[in-house]
Amino acid sequence: MSNKTLRDLRQPSTASGGEPPKIEFPCDYPVKVVGDAAEDFTAVVCQVVTRHDPEFDASAIQVVPSRNGRFVSVRITLRATGEAQLQALFAELKACEHVHMVL
């Protein structure tokens, strides 16, 4: 067995300065939502995003089905106004029935 230590990729590396890069708000912020390929999945994602960004343009979304068709990823860009908005958006998306991951 090797004595390598694994780094938790969810946490910022202390070797590179410790703090993650700061986001300057307002900005265009890309979000990828992965979930079940349900008929209404894209519509549900758009409804949630619109609640957090009323000026969200749903015509610019990208929908990519998985190879086997069981899952779909929806890529959107919203106008982020602050950290609280993004945290609330991610929490609401994660609470949706068919959502598996929000990136």
C-alpha positions as CSV (number, residue, x, y, z in Angstrom):
1,M,0.0,0.0,0.0
2,S,1.0,3.5,-0.8
3,N,1.3,6.3,1.9
4,K,-0.2,8.9,-0.4
5,T,-2.6,11.3,1.1
6,L,-5.8,12.2,-0.7
7,R,-6.8,15.8,-1.0
8,D,-10.5,16.6,-0.6
9,L,-11.3,18.4,-3.9
10,R,-14.3,20.1,-2.3
11,Q,-12.1,22.2,-0.1
12,P,-9.6,24.9,-1.3
13,S,-6.0,23.8,-1.3
14,T,-3.9,25.5,1.4
15,A,-0.9,25.0,-0.8
16,S,-2.2,27.4,-3.4
17,G,-2.9,30.3,-1.0
18,G,-5.9,28.8,0.9
19,E,-8.7,31.1,-0.2
20,P,-10.8,30.3,-3.3
21,P,-10.9,33.0,-5.9
22,K,-13.4,35.7,-5.1
23,I,-16.4,36.3,-7.4
24,E,-17.2,39.9,-8.3
25,F,-20.9,40.4,-8.3
26,P,-23.0,41.1,-10.4
27,C,-21.7,38.6,-13.0
28,D,-22.9,36.0,-15.5
29,Y,-22.7,32.7,-13.6
30,P,-22.8,29.3,-15.3
31,V,-24.6,26.4,-13.6
32,K,-24.9,22.8,-14.7
33,V,-27.8,20.7,-13.3
34,V,-27.7,16.9,-13.8
35,G,-30.8,14.8,-13.2
36,D,-33.2,12.2,-14.4
37,A,-34.4,12.5,-18.0
38,A,-38.0,13.3,-16.9
39,E,-40.3,15.1,-19.4
40,D,-40.5,18.2,-17.2
41,F,-36.9,18.3,-15.9
42,T,-35.8,21.3,-18.0
43,A,-39.0,23.2,-17.3
44,V,-38.6,22.7,-13.5
45,V,-34.9,23.8,-13.7
46,C,-36.0,27.0,-15.6
47,Q,-38.8,27.7,-13.1
48,V,-36.4,27.5,-10.1
49,V,-33.7,29.6,-11.8
50,T,-36.3,32.3,-12.8
51,R,-37.3,32.6,-9.1
52,H,-33.8,33.6,-8.3
53,D,-33.1,35.6,-11.5
54,P,-36.3,37.1,-12.8
55,E,-34.5,38.2,-16.0
56,F,-33.2,34.7,-16.8
57,D,-33.2,34.0,-20.5
58,A,-34.3,30.4,-20.9
59,S,-33.6,30.5,-24.7
60,A,-29.9,30.2,-24.0
61,I,-30.0,26.9,-22.1
62,Q,-28.2,23.8,-23.3
63,V,-29.7,20.4,-22.7
64,V,-27.4,17.4,-23.2
65,P,-28.8,13.8,-22.7
66,S,-26.6,11.0,-21.4
67,R,-25.4,8.3,-23.7
68,N,-28.1,5.8,-22.5
69,G,-30.8,8.5,-22.2
70,R,-31.5,8.0,-18.4
71,F,-30.0,11.3,-17.4
72,V,-29.8,14.8,-18.8
73,S,-27.6,17.9,-18.0
74,V,-29.1,21.3,-18.3
75,R,-26.5,24.2,-18.6
76,I,-27.7,27.7,-17.9
77,T,-26.2,31.1,-17.2
78,L,-27.8,33.4,-14.8
79,R,-27.1,36.9,-13.6
80,A,-25.6,36.3,-10.1
81,T,-26.1,39.2,-7.7
82,G,-24.5,37.7,-4.6
83,E,-23.4,34.7,-2.6
84,A,-26.8,34.4,-0.8
85,Q,-28.6,34.3,-4.2
86,L,-26.4,31.4,-5.4
87,Q,-26.7,29.5,-2.1
88,A,-30.5,29.7,-2.2
89,L,-30.6,28.7,-5.9
90,F,-28.3,25.7,-5.3
91,A,-30.4,24.6,-2.2
92,E,-33.7,24.8,-4.1
93,L,-32.3,23.0,-7.1
94,K,-30.9,20.2,-4.9
95,A,-34.3,19.8,-3.2
96,C,-36.0,19.0,-6.6
97,E,-37.1,15.5,-7.0
98,H,-35.2,14.6,-10.2
99,V,-32.0,16.5,-9.5
100,H,-28.9,14.5,-8.8
101,M,-26.2,17.1,-8.9
102,V,-25.7,20.9,-9.2
103,L,-22.4,22.2,-10.4
